[in-house]
Amino acid sequence: MSITERCAKFTQLMYAQDFIEDHPFHHCLRTIKEATIEKKLNLVVWRAELA
């Protein structure tokens, strides 16, 4: 998967935040999702620097 495709997927995850707001456990979900996105974005940036 290209870096562009990866970034598009993360963008979709961030837009999905609107749906999570309605969930009773949205605080926990948001924290987990943000941590996951941050970790994956860091990996994408790191790989981009290697390229």
mmCIF entry with sequence, helices, sheets and N, C-alpha, C, O atoms, coordinates in Angstrom:
data_MODEL
# 
_entry.id   MODEL 
# 
_entity.id                         1 
_entity.type                       polymer 
_entity.pdbx_number_of_molecules   1 
# 
_entity_poly.entity_id                      1 
_entity_poly.type                           'polypeptide(L)' 
_entity_poly.nstd_linkage                   no 
_entity_poly.nstd_monomer                   no 
_entity_poly.pdbx_seq_one_letter_code       MSITERCAKFTQLMYAQDFIEDHPFHHCLRTIKEATIEKKLNLVVWRAELA 
_entity_poly.pdbx_seq_one_letter_code_can   MSITERCAKFTQLMYAQDFIEDHPFHHCLRTIKEATIEKKLNLVVWRAELA 
_entity_poly.pdbx_strand_id                 A 
# 
loop_
_entity_poly_seq.entity_id 
_entity_poly_seq.num 
_entity_poly_seq.mon_id 
_entity_poly_seq.hetero 
1 1  MET n 
1 2  SER n 
1 3  ILE n 
1 4  THR n 
1 5  GLU n 
1 6  ARG n 
1 7  CYS n 
1 8  ALA n 
1 9  LYS n 
1 10 PHE n 
1 11 THR n 
1 12 GLN n 
1 13 LEU n 
1 14 MET n 
1 15 TYR n 
1 16 ALA n 
1 17 GLN n 
1 18 ASP n 
1 19 PHE n 
1 20 ILE n 
1 21 GLU n 
1 22 ASP n 
1 23 HIS n 
1 24 PRO n 
1 25 PHE n 
1 26 HIS n 
1 27 HIS n 
1 28 CYS n 
1 29 LEU n 
1 30 ARG n 
1 31 THR n 
1 32 ILE n 
1 33 LYS n 
1 34 GLU n 
1 35 ALA n 
1 36 THR n 
1 37 ILE n 
1 38 GLU n 
1 39 LYS n 
1 40 LYS n 
1 41 LEU n 
1 42 ASN n 
1 43 LEU n 
1 44 VAL n 
1 45 VAL n 
1 46 TRP n 
1 47 ARG n 
1 48 ALA n 
1 49 GLU n 
1 50 LEU n 
1 51 ALA n 
# 
_struct_asym.id          A 
_struct_asym.entity_id   1 
# 
loop_
_struct_conf.conf_type_id 
_struct_conf.id 
_struct_conf.pdbx_PDB_helix_id 
_struct_conf.beg_label_comp_id 
_struct_conf.beg_label_asym_id 
_struct_conf.beg_label_seq_id 
_struct_conf.pdbx_beg_PDB_ins_code 
_struct_conf.end_label_comp_id 
_struct_conf.end_label_asym_id 
_struct_conf.end_label_seq_id 
_struct_conf.pdbx_end_PDB_ins_code 
_struct_conf.beg_auth_comp_id 
_struct_conf.beg_auth_asym_id 
_struct_conf.beg_auth_seq_id 
_struct_conf.end_auth_comp_id 
_struct_conf.end_auth_asym_id 
_struct_conf.end_auth_seq_id 
_struct_conf.pdbx_PDB_helix_class 
_struct_conf.details 
_struct_conf.pdbx_PDB_helix_length 
HELX_P HELX_P1 AA1 ILE A 3  ? TYR A 15 ? ILE A 3  TYR A 15 1 ? 13 
HELX_P HELX_P2 AA2 GLN A 17 ? ILE A 20 ? GLN A 17 ILE A 20 1 ? 4  
HELX_P HELX_P3 AA3 HIS A 26 ? LEU A 50 ? HIS A 26 LEU A 50 1 ? 25 
# 
_struct_conf_type.id          HELX_P 
_struct_conf_type.criteria    ? 
_struct_conf_type.reference   ? 
# 
loop_
_atom_site.group_PDB 
_atom_site.id 
_atom_site.type_symbol 
_atom_site.label_atom_id 
_atom_site.label_alt_id 
_atom_site.label_comp_id 
_atom_site.label_asym_id 
_atom_site.label_entity_id 
_atom_site.label_seq_id 
_atom_site.pdbx_PDB_ins_code 
_atom_site.Cartn_x 
_atom_site.Cartn_y 
_atom_site.Cartn_z 
_atom_site.occupancy 
_atom_site.B_iso_or_equiv 
_atom_site.pdbx_formal_charge 
_atom_site.auth_seq_id 
_atom_site.auth_comp_id 
_atom_site.auth_asym_id 
_atom_site.auth_atom_id 
_atom_site.pdbx_PDB_model_num 
ATOM 1   N N  . MET A 1 1  ? 0.847   -1.185 0.000  1.00 0.00 ? 1  MET A N  1 
ATOM 2   C CA . MET A 1 1  ? 0.000   0.000  0.000  1.00 0.00 ? 1  MET A CA 1 
ATOM 3   C C  . MET A 1 1  ? 0.891   1.247  0.000  1.00 0.00 ? 1  MET A C  1 
ATOM 4   O O  . MET A 1 1  ? 1.847   1.338  0.770  1.00 0.00 ? 1  MET A O  1 
ATOM 5   N N  . SER A 1 2  ? 0.564   2.199  -0.870 1.00 0.00 ? 2  SER A N  1 
ATOM 6   C CA . SER A 1 2  ? 1.387   3.397  -0.974 1.00 0.00 ? 2  SER A CA 1 
ATOM 7   C C  . SER A 1 2  ? 1.159   4.328  0.215  1.00 0.00 ? 2  SER A C  1 
ATOM 8   O O  . SER A 1 2  ? 0.176   4.192  0.943  1.00 0.00 ? 2  SER A O  1 
ATOM 9   N N  . ILE A 1 3  ? 2.062   5.256  0.399  1.00 0.00 ? 3  ILE A N  1 
ATOM 10  C CA . ILE A 1 3  ? 1.922   6.229  1.488  1.00 0.00 ? 3  ILE A CA 1 
ATOM 11  C C  . ILE A 1 3  ? 0.656   7.050  1.287  1.00 0.00 ? 3  ILE A C  1 
ATOM 12  O O  . ILE A 1 3  ? -0.025  7.383  2.257  1.00 0.00 ? 3  ILE A O  1 
ATOM 13  N N  . THR A 1 4  ? 0.333   7.380  0.042  1.00 0.00 ? 4  THR A N  1 
ATOM 14  C CA . THR A 1 4  ? -0.883  8.147  -0.240 1.00 0.00 ? 4  THR A CA 1 
ATOM 15  C C  . THR A 1 4  ? -2.117  7.374  0.203  1.00 0.00 ? 4  THR A C  1 
ATOM 16  O O  . THR A 1 4  ? -3.031  7.945  0.798  1.00 0.00 ? 4  THR A O  1 
ATOM 17  N N  . GLU A 1 5  ? -2.144  6.080  -0.086 1.00 0.00 ? 5  GLU A N  1 
ATOM 18  C CA . GLU A 1 5  ? -3.276  5.240  0.312  1.00 0.00 ? 5  GLU A CA 1 
ATOM 19  C C  . GLU A 1 5  ? -3.383  5.149  1.831  1.00 0.00 ? 5  GLU A C  1 
ATOM 20  O O  . GLU A 1 5  ? -4.478  5.196  2.392  1.00 0.00 ? 5  GLU A O  1 
ATOM 21  N N  . ARG A 1 6  ? -2.239  5.020  2.483  1.00 0.00 ? 6  ARG A N  1 
ATOM 22  C CA . ARG A 1 6  ? -2.235  4.943  3.947  1.00 0.00 ? 6  ARG A CA 1 
ATOM 23  C C  . ARG A 1 6  ? -2.801  6.226  4.546  1.00 0.00 ? 6  ARG A C  1 
ATOM 24  O O  . ARG A 1 6  ? -3.638  6.180  5.447  1.00 0.00 ? 6  ARG A O  1 
ATOM 25  N N  . CYS A 1 7  ? -2.345  7.361  4.047  1.00 0.00 ? 7  CYS A N  1 
ATOM 26  C CA . CYS A 1 7  ? -2.819  8.646  4.568  1.00 0.00 ? 7  CYS A CA 1 
ATOM 27  C C  . CYS A 1 7  ? -4.317  8.800  4.339  1.00 0.00 ? 7  CYS A C  1 
ATOM 28  O O  . CYS A 1 7  ? -5.024  9.346  5.186  1.00 0.00 ? 7  CYS A O  1 
ATOM 29  N N  . ALA A 1 8  ? -4.798  8.323  3.203  1.00 0.00 ? 8  ALA A N  1 
ATOM 30  C CA . ALA A 1 8  ? -6.231  8.401  2.920  1.00 0.00 ? 8  ALA A CA 1 
ATOM 31  C C  . ALA A 1 8  ? -7.010  7.584  3.942  1.00 0.00 ? 8  ALA A C  1 
ATOM 32  O O  . ALA A 1 8  ? -8.070  8.011  4.398  1.00 0.00 ? 8  ALA A O  1 
ATOM 33  N N  . LYS A 1 9  ? -6.492  6.412  4.306  1.00 0.00 ? 9  LYS A N  1 
ATOM 34  C CA . LYS A 1 9  ? -7.169  5.578  5.292  1.00 0.00 ? 9  LYS A CA 1 
ATOM 35  C C  . LYS A 1 9  ? -7.214  6.267  6.654  1.00 0.00 ? 9  LYS A C  1 
ATOM 36  O O  . LYS A 1 9  ? -8.233  6.207  7.342  1.00 0.00 ? 9  LYS A O  1 
ATOM 37  N N  . PHE A 1 10 ? -6.123  6.919  7.049  1.00 0.00 ? 10 PHE A N  1 
ATOM 38  C CA . PHE A 1 10 ? -6.108  7.607  8.344  1.00 0.00 ? 10 PHE A CA 1 
ATOM 39  C C  . PHE A 1 10 ? -7.092  8.769  8.332  1.00 0.00 ? 10 PHE A C  1 
ATOM 40  O O  . PHE A 1 10 ? -7.746  9.051  9.336  1.00 0.00 ? 10 PHE A O  1 
ATOM 41  N N  . THR A 1 11 ? -7.191  9.442  7.185  1.00 0.00 ? 11 THR A N  1 
ATOM 42  C CA . THR A 1 11 ? -8.127  10.553 7.068  1.00 0.00 ? 11 THR A CA 1 
ATOM 43  C C  . THR A 1 11 ? -9.551  10.041 7.256  1.00 0.00 ? 11 THR A C  1 
ATOM 44  O O  . THR A 1 11 ? -10.362 10.688 7.920  1.00 0.00 ? 11 THR A O  1 
ATOM 45  N N  . GLN A 1 12 ? -9.859  8.882  6.674  1.00 0.00 ? 12 GLN A N  1 
ATOM 46  C CA . GLN A 1 12 ? -11.186 8.287  6.834  1.00 0.00 ? 12 GLN A CA 1 
ATOM 47  C C  . GLN A 1 12 ? -11.443 7.960  8.296  1.00 0.00 ? 12 GLN A C  1 
ATOM 48  O O  . GLN A 1 12 ? -12.552 8.165  8.789  1.00 0.00 ? 12 GLN A O  1 
ATOM 49  N N  . LEU A 1 13 ? -10.438 7.457  8.993  1.00 0.00 ? 13 LEU A N  1 
ATOM 50  C CA . LEU A 1 13 ? -10.591 7.139  10.410 1.00 0.00 ? 13 LEU A CA 1 
ATOM 51  C C  . LEU A 1 13 ? -10.913 8.399  11.200 1.00 0.00 ? 13 LEU A C  1 
ATOM 52  O O  . LEU A 1 13 ? -11.749 8.376  12.103 1.00 0.00 ? 13 LEU A O  1 
ATOM 53  N N  . MET A 1 14 ? -10.252 9.491  10.861 1.00 0.00 ? 14 MET A N  1 
ATOM 54  C CA . MET A 1 14 ? -10.490 10.739 11.592 1.00 0.00 ? 14 MET A CA 1 
ATOM 55  C C  . MET A 1 14 ? -11.892 11.262 11.308 1.00 0.00 ? 14 MET A C  1 
ATOM 56  O O  . MET A 1 14 ? -12.546 11.790 12.207 1.00 0.00 ? 14 MET A O  1 
ATOM 57  N N  . TYR A 1 15 ? -12.355 11.125 10.085 1.00 0.00 ? 15 TYR A N  1 
ATOM 58  C CA . TYR A 1 15 ? -13.713 11.562 9.767  1.00 0.00 ? 15 TYR A CA 1 
ATOM 59  C C  . TYR A 1 15 ? -14.734 10.691 10.493 1.00 0.00 ? 15 TYR A C  1 
ATOM 60  O O  . TYR A 1 15 ? -15.833 11.148 10.809 1.00 0.00 ? 15 TYR A O  1 
ATOM 61  N N  . ALA A 1 16 ? -14.372 9.438  10.757 1.00 0.00 ? 16 ALA A N  1 
ATOM 62  C CA . ALA A 1 16 ? -15.276 8.521  11.445 1.00 0.00 ? 16 ALA A CA 1 
ATOM 63  C C  . ALA A 1 16 ? -15.516 8.963  12.888 1.00 0.00 ? 16 ALA A C  1 
ATOM 64  O O  . ALA A 1 16 ? -16.407 8.439  13.557 1.00 0.00 ? 16 ALA A O  1 
ATOM 65  N N  . GLN A 1 17 ? -14.732 9.919  13.366 1.00 0.00 ? 17 GLN A N  1 
ATOM 66  C CA . GLN A 1 17 ? -14.878 10.446 14.726 1.00 0.00 ? 17 GLN A CA 1 
ATOM 67  C C  . GLN A 1 17 ? -16.317 10.895 14.976 1.00 0.00 ? 17 GLN A C  1 
ATOM 68  O O  . GLN A 1 17 ? -16.838 10.717 16.077 1.00 0.00 ? 17 GLN A O  1 
ATOM 69  N N  . ASP A 1 18 ? -16.964 11.480 13.956 1.00 0.00 ? 18 ASP A N  1 
ATOM 70  C CA . ASP A 1 18 ? -18.328 11.979 14.122 1.00 0.00 ? 18 ASP A CA 1 
ATOM 71  C C  . ASP A 1 18 ? -19.274 10.872 14.554 1.00 0.00 ? 18 ASP A C  1 
ATOM 72  O O  . ASP A 1 18 ? -20.179 11.110 15.353 1.00 0.00 ? 18 ASP A O  1 
ATOM 73  N N  . PHE A 1 19 ? -19.078 9.665  14.036 1.00 0.00 ? 19 PHE A N  1 
ATOM 74  C CA . PHE A 1 19 ? -19.946 8.549  14.383 1.00 0.00 ? 19 PHE A CA 1 
ATOM 75  C C  . PHE A 1 19 ? -19.656 8.065  15.800 1.00 0.00 ? 19 PHE A C  1 
ATOM 76  O O  . PHE A 1 19 ? -20.565 7.661  16.526 1.00 0.00 ? 19 PHE A O  1 
ATOM 77  N N  . ILE A 1 20 ? -18.391 8.109  16.182 1.00 0.00 ? 20 ILE A N  1 
ATOM 78  C CA . ILE A 1 20 ? -18.005 7.626  17.503 1.00 0.00 ? 20 ILE A CA 1 
ATOM 79  C C  . ILE A 1 20 ? -18.541 8.537  18.603 1.00 0.00 ? 20 ILE A C  1 
ATOM 80  O O  . ILE A 1 20 ? -18.784 8.074  19.718 1.00 0.00 ? 20 ILE A O  1 
ATOM 81  N N  . GLU A 1 21 ? -18.730 9.816  18.311 1.00 0.00 ? 21 GLU A N  1 
ATOM 82  C CA . GLU A 1 21 ? -19.227 10.763 19.312 1.00 0.00 ? 21 GLU A CA 1 
ATOM 83  C C  . GLU A 1 21 ? -20.539 10.276 19.929 1.00 0.00 ? 21 GLU A C  1 
ATOM 84  O O  . GLU A 1 21 ? -20.801 10.531 21.105 1.00 0.00 ? 21 GLU A O  1 
ATOM 85  N N  . ASP A 1 22 ? -21.359 9.583  19.151 1.00 0.00 ? 22 ASP A N  1 
ATOM 86  C CA . ASP A 1 22 ? -22.667 9.136  19.630 1.00 0.00 ? 22 ASP A CA 1 
ATOM 87  C C  . ASP A 1 22 ? -22.579 7.878  20.481 1.00 0.00 ? 22 ASP A C  1 
ATOM 88  O O  . ASP A 1 22 ? -23.567 7.478  21.098 1.00 0.00 ? 22 ASP A O  1 
ATOM 89  N N  . HIS A 1 23 ? -21.427 7.260  20.521 1.00 0.00 ? 23 HIS A N  1 
ATOM 90  C CA . HIS A 1 23 ? -21.267 6.011  21.259 1.00 0.00 ? 23 HIS A CA 1 
ATOM 91  C C  . HIS A 1 23 ? -21.046 6.317  22.739 1.00 0.00 ? 23 HIS A C  1 
ATOM 92  O O  . HIS A 1 23 ? -20.291 7.230  23.072 1.00 0.00 ? 23 HIS A O  1 
ATOM 93  N N  . PRO A 1 24 ? -21.700 5.560  23.640 1.00 0.00 ? 24 PRO A N  1 
ATOM 94  C CA . PRO A 1 24 ? -21.553 5.834  25.076 1.00 0.00 ? 24 PRO A CA 1 
ATOM 95  C C  . PRO A 1 24 ? -20.118 5.752  25.585 1.00 0.00 ? 24 PRO A C  1 
ATOM 96  O O  . PRO A 1 24 ? -19.769 6.387  26.580 1.00 0.00 ? 24 PRO A O  1 
ATOM 97  N N  . PHE A 1 25 ? -19.291 4.972  24.901 1.00 0.00 ? 25 PHE A N  1 
ATOM 98  C CA . PHE A 1 25 ? -17.908 4.839  25.338 1.00 0.00 ? 25 PHE A CA 1 
ATOM 99  C C  . PHE A 1 25 ? -16.969 5.624  24.424 1.00 0.00 ? 25 PHE A C  1 
ATOM 100 O O  . PHE A 1 25 ? -15.804 5.267  24.255 1.00 0.00 ? 25 PHE A O  1 
ATOM 101 N N  . HIS A 1 26 ? -17.498 6.699  23.839 1.00 0.00 ? 26 HIS A N  1 
ATOM 102 C CA . HIS A 1 26 ? -16.706 7.401  22.829 1.00 0.00 ? 26 HIS A CA 1 
ATOM 103 C C  . HIS A 1 26 ? -15.396 7.957  23.377 1.00 0.00 ? 26 HIS A C  1 
ATOM 104 O O  . HIS A 1 26 ? -14.434 8.105  22.623 1.00 0.00 ? 26 HIS A O  1 
ATOM 105 N N  . HIS A 1 27 ? -15.334 8.270  24.673 1.00 0.00 ? 27 HIS A N  1 
ATOM 106 C CA . HIS A 1 27 ? -14.075 8.801  25.219 1.00 0.00 ? 27 HIS A CA 1 
ATOM 107 C C  . HIS A 1 27 ? -12.981 7.747  25.135 1.00 0.00 ? 27 HIS A C  1 
ATOM 108 O O  . HIS A 1 27 ? -11.856 8.040  24.729 1.00 0.00 ? 27 HIS A O  1 
ATOM 109 N N  . CYS A 1 28 ? -13.317 6.511  25.521 1.00 0.00 ? 28 CYS A N  1 
ATOM 110 C CA . CYS A 1 28 ? -12.344 5.425  25.460 1.00 0.00 ? 28 CYS A CA 1 
ATOM 111 C C  . CYS A 1 28 ? -11.987 5.123  24.009 1.00 0.00 ? 28 CYS A C  1 
ATOM 112 O O  . CYS A 1 28 ? -10.815 4.952  23.675 1.00 0.00 ? 28 CYS A O  1 
ATOM 113 N N  . LEU A 1 29 ? -12.989 5.059  23.158 1.00 0.00 ? 29 LEU A N  1 
ATOM 114 C CA . LEU A 1 29 ? -12.744 4.746  21.756 1.00 0.00 ? 29 LEU A CA 1 
ATOM 115 C C  . LEU A 1 29 ? -11.870 5.808  21.113 1.00 0.00 ? 29 LEU A C  1 
ATOM 116 O O  . LEU A 1 29 ? -10.968 5.494  20.335 1.00 0.00 ? 29 LEU A O  1 
ATOM 117 N N  . ARG A 1 30 ? -12.141 7.075  21.443 1.00 0.00 ? 30 ARG A N  1 
ATOM 118 C CA . ARG A 1 30 ? -11.372 8.149  20.833 1.00 0.00 ? 30 ARG A CA 1 
ATOM 119 C C  . ARG A 1 30 ? -9.912  8.056  21.255 1.00 0.00 ? 30 ARG A C  1 
ATOM 120 O O  . ARG A 1 30 ? -9.008  8.231  20.437 1.00 0.00 ? 30 ARG A O  1 
ATOM 121 N N  . THR A 1 31 ? -9.689  7.781  22.528 1.00 0.00 ? 31 THR A N  1 
ATOM 122 C CA . THR A 1 31 ? -8.318  7.693  23.033 1.00 0.00 ? 31 THR A CA 1 
ATOM 123 C C  . THR A 1 31 ? -7.559  6.569  22.341 1.00 0.00 ? 31 THR A C  1 
ATOM 124 O O  . THR A 1 31 ? -6.419  6.747  21.913 1.00 0.00 ? 31 THR A O  1 
ATOM 125 N N  . ILE A 1 32 ? -8.203  5.406  22.237 1.00 0.00 ? 32 ILE A N  1 
ATOM 126 C CA . ILE A 1 32 ? -7.573  4.262  21.578 1.00 0.00 ? 32 ILE A CA 1 
ATOM 127 C C  . ILE A 1 32 ? -7.309  4.577  20.109 1.00 0.00 ? 32 ILE A C  1 
ATOM 128 O O  . ILE A 1 32 ? -6.232  4.290  19.586 1.00 0.00 ? 32 ILE A O  1 
ATOM 129 N N  . LYS A 1 33 ? -8.306  5.171  19.449 1.00 0.00 ? 33 LYS A N  1 
ATOM 130 C CA . LYS A 1 33 ? -8.166  5.446  18.017 1.00 0.00 ? 33 LYS A CA 1 
ATOM 131 C C  . LYS A 1 33 ? -7.084  6.492  17.771 1.00 0.00 ? 33 LYS A C  1 
ATOM 132 O O  . LYS A 1 33 ? -6.280  6.349  16.850 1.00 0.00 ? 33 LYS A O  1 
ATOM 133 N N  . GLU A 1 34 ? -7.059  7.544  18.591 1.00 0.00 ? 34 GLU A N  1 
ATOM 134 C CA . GLU A 1 34 ? -6.055  8.586  18.395 1.00 0.00 ? 34 GLU A CA 1 
ATOM 135 C C  . GLU A 1 34 ? -4.653  8.031  18.593 1.00 0.00 ? 34 GLU A C  1 
ATOM 136 O O  . GLU A 1 34 ? -3.734  8.373  17.850 1.00 0.00 ? 34 GLU A O  1 
ATOM 137 N N  . ALA A 1 35 ? -4.490  7.174  19.594 1.00 0.00 ? 35 ALA A N  1 
ATOM 138 C CA . ALA A 1 35 ? -3.184  6.573  19.851 1.00 0.00 ? 35 ALA A CA 1 
ATOM 139 C C  . ALA A 1 35 ? -2.769  5.700  18.668 1.00 0.00 ? 35 ALA A C  1 
ATOM 140 O O  . ALA A 1 35 ? -1.608  5.697  18.259 1.00 0.00 ? 35 ALA A O  1 
ATOM 141 N N  . THR A 1 36 ? -3.742  4.957  18.125 1.00 0.00 ? 36 THR A N  1 
ATOM 142 C CA . THR A 1 36 ? -3.459  4.078  16.990 1.00 0.00 ? 36 THR A CA 1 
ATOM 143 C C  . THR A 1 36 ? -3.096  4.896  15.757 1.00 0.00 ? 36 THR A C  1 
ATOM 144 O O  . THR A 1 36 ? -2.130  4.584  15.060 1.00 0.00 ? 36 THR A O  1 
ATOM 145 N N  . ILE A 1 37 ? -3.866  5.939  15.493 1.00 0.00 ? 37 ILE A N  1 
ATOM 146 C CA . ILE A 1 37 ? -3.596  6.788  14.326 1.00 0.00 ? 37 ILE A CA 1 
ATOM 147 C C  . ILE A 1 37 ? -2.232  7.447  14.470 1.00 0.00 ? 37 ILE A C  1 
ATOM 148 O O  . ILE A 1 37 ? -1.457  7.503  13.515 1.00 0.00 ? 37 ILE A O  1 
ATOM 149 N N  . GLU A 1 38 ? -1.940  7.952  15.683 1.00 0.00 ? 38 GLU A N  1 
ATOM 150 C CA . GLU A 1 38 ? -0.667  8.632  15.893 1.00 0.00 ? 38 GLU A CA 1 
ATOM 151 C C  . GLU A 1 38 ? 0.499   7.682  15.647 1.00 0.00 ? 38 GLU A C  1 
ATOM 152 O O  . GLU A 1 38 ? 1.492   8.051  15.020 1.00 0.00 ? 38 GLU A O  1 
ATOM 153 N N  . LYS A 1 39 ? 0.369   6.460  16.145 1.00 0.00 ? 39 LYS A N  1 
ATOM 154 C CA . LYS A 1 39 ? 1.438   5.475  15.966 1.00 0.00 ? 39 LYS A CA 1 
ATOM 155 C C  . LYS A 1 39 ? 1.630   5.159  14.481 1.00 0.00 ? 39 LYS A C  1 
ATOM 156 O O  . LYS A 1 39 ? 2.760   5.097  13.996 1.00 0.00 ? 39 LYS A O  1 
ATOM 157 N N  . LYS A 1 40 ? 0.523   4.961  13.766 1.00 0.00 ? 40 LYS A N  1 
ATOM 158 C CA . LYS A 1 40 ? 0.607   4.608  12.348 1.00 0.00 ? 40 LYS A CA 1 
ATOM 159 C C  . LYS A 1 40 ? 1.108   5.788  11.514 1.00 0.00 ? 40 LYS A C  1 
ATOM 160 O O  . LYS A 1 40 ? 1.869   5.596  10.565 1.00 0.00 ? 40 LYS A O  1 
ATOM 161 N N  . LEU A 1 41 ? 0.687   7.009  11.864 1.00 0.00 ? 41 LEU A N  1 
ATOM 162 C CA . LEU A 1 41 ? 1.162   8.171  11.120 1.00 0.00 ? 41 LEU A CA 1 
ATOM 163 C C  . LEU A 1 41 ? 2.655   8.349  11.325 1.00 0.00 ? 41 LEU A C  1 
ATOM 164 O O  . LEU A 1 41 ? 3.376   8.705  10.393 1.00 0.00 ? 41 LEU A O  1 
ATOM 165 N N  . ASN A 1 42 ? 3.124   8.101  12.546 1.00 0.00 ? 42 ASN A N  1 
ATOM 166 C CA . ASN A 1 42 ? 4.563   8.192  12.805 1.00 0.00 ? 42 ASN A CA 1 
ATOM 167 C C  . ASN A 1 42 ? 5.309   7.185  11.945 1.00 0.00 ? 42 ASN A C  1 
ATOM 168 O O  . ASN A 1 42 ? 6.385   7.483  11.427 1.00 0.00 ? 42 ASN A O  1 
ATOM 169 N N  . LEU A 1 43 ? 4.739   5.990  11.792 1.00 0.00 ? 43 LEU A N  1 
ATOM 170 C CA . LEU A 1 43 ? 5.367   4.954  10.977 1.00 0.00 ? 43 LEU A CA 1 
ATOM 171 C C  . LEU A 1 43 ? 5.399   5.391  9.509  1.00 0.00 ? 43 LEU A C  1 
ATOM 172 O O  . LEU A 1 43 ? 6.395   5.181  8.817  1.00 0.00 ? 43 LEU A O  1 
ATOM 173 N N  . VAL A 1 44 ? 4.315   5.994  9.044  1.00 0.00 ? 44 VAL A N  1 
ATOM 174 C CA . VAL A 1 44 ? 4.254   6.463  7.656  1.00 0.00 ? 44 VAL A CA 1 
ATOM 175 C C  . VAL A 1 44 ? 5.306   7.537  7.423  1.00 0.00 ? 44 VAL A C  1 
ATOM 176 O O  . VAL A 1 44 ? 6.000   7.520  6.406  1.00 0.00 ? 44 VAL A O  1 
ATOM 177 N N  . VAL A 1 45 ? 5.428   8.476  8.367  1.00 0.00 ? 45 VAL A N  1 
ATOM 178 C CA . VAL A 1 45 ? 6.412   9.553  8.216  1.00 0.00 ? 45 VAL A CA 1 
ATOM 179 C C  . VAL A 1 45 ? 7.817   8.971  8.214  1.00 0.00 ? 45 VAL A C  1 
ATOM 180 O O  . VAL A 1 45 ? 8.663   9.372  7.414  1.00 0.00 ? 45 VAL A O  1 
ATOM 181 N N  . TRP A 1 46 ? 8.062   8.023  9.113  1.00 0.00 ? 46 TRP A N  1 
ATOM 182 C CA . TRP A 1 46 ? 9.375   7.393  9.206  1.00 0.00 ? 46 TRP A CA 1 
ATOM 183 C C  . TRP A 1 46 ? 9.715   6.689  7.894  1.00 0.00 ? 46 TRP A C  1 
ATOM 184 O O  . TRP A 1 46 ? 10.838  6.799  7.404  1.00 0.00 ? 46 TRP A O  1 
ATOM 185 N N  . ARG A 1 47 ? 8.759   5.974  7.330  1.00 0.00 ? 47 ARG A N  1 
ATOM 186 C CA . ARG A 1 47 ? 8.998   5.263  6.066  1.00 0.00 ? 47 ARG A CA 1 
ATOM 187 C C  . ARG A 1 47 ? 9.199   6.252  4.922  1.00 0.00 ? 47 ARG A C  1 
ATOM 188 O O  . ARG A 1 47 ? 10.003  6.016  4.020  1.00 0.00 ? 47 ARG A O  1 
ATOM 189 N N  . ALA A 1 48 ? 8.461   7.361  4.967  1.00 0.00 ? 48 ALA A N  1 
ATOM 190 C CA . ALA A 1 48 ? 8.590   8.364  3.916  1.00 0.00 ? 48 ALA A CA 1 
ATOM 191 C C  . ALA A 1 48 ? 9.998   8.960  3.936  1.00 0.00 ? 48 ALA A C  1 
ATOM 192 O O  . ALA A 1 48 ? 10.576  9.251  2.888  1.00 0.00 ? 48 ALA A O  1 
ATOM 193 N N  . GLU A 1 49 ? 10.540  9.137  5.145  1.00 0.00 ? 49 GLU A N  1 
ATOM 194 C CA . GLU A 1 49 ? 11.883  9.696  5.266  1.00 0.00 ? 49 GLU A CA 1 
ATOM 195 C C  . GLU A 1 49 ? 12.928  8.717  4.737  1.00 0.00 ? 49 GLU A C  1 
ATOM 196 O O  . GLU A 1 49 ? 13.970  9.125  4.225  1.00 0.00 ? 49 GLU A O  1 
ATOM 197 N N  . LEU A 1 50 ? 12.640  7.430  4.865  1.00 0.00 ? 50 LEU A N  1 
ATOM 198 C CA . LEU A 1 50 ? 13.583  6.424  4.367  1.00 0.00 ? 50 LEU A CA 1 
ATOM 199 C C  . LEU A 1 50 ? 13.559  6.336  2.842  1.00 0.00 ? 50 LEU A C  1 
ATOM 200 O O  . LEU A 1 50 ? 14.566  6.017  2.210  1.00 0.00 ? 50 LEU A O  1 
ATOM 201 N N  . ALA A 1 51 ? 12.400  6.622  2.267  1.00 0.00 ? 51 ALA A N  1 
ATOM 202 C CA . ALA A 1 51 ? 12.217  6.458  0.820  1.00 0.00 ? 51 ALA A CA 1 
ATOM 203 C C  . ALA A 1 51 ? 13.096  7.433  0.032  1.00 0.00 ? 51 ALA A C  1 
ATOM 204 O O  . ALA A 1 51 ? 13.069  7.433  -1.199 1.00 0.00 ? 51 ALA A O  1 
# 
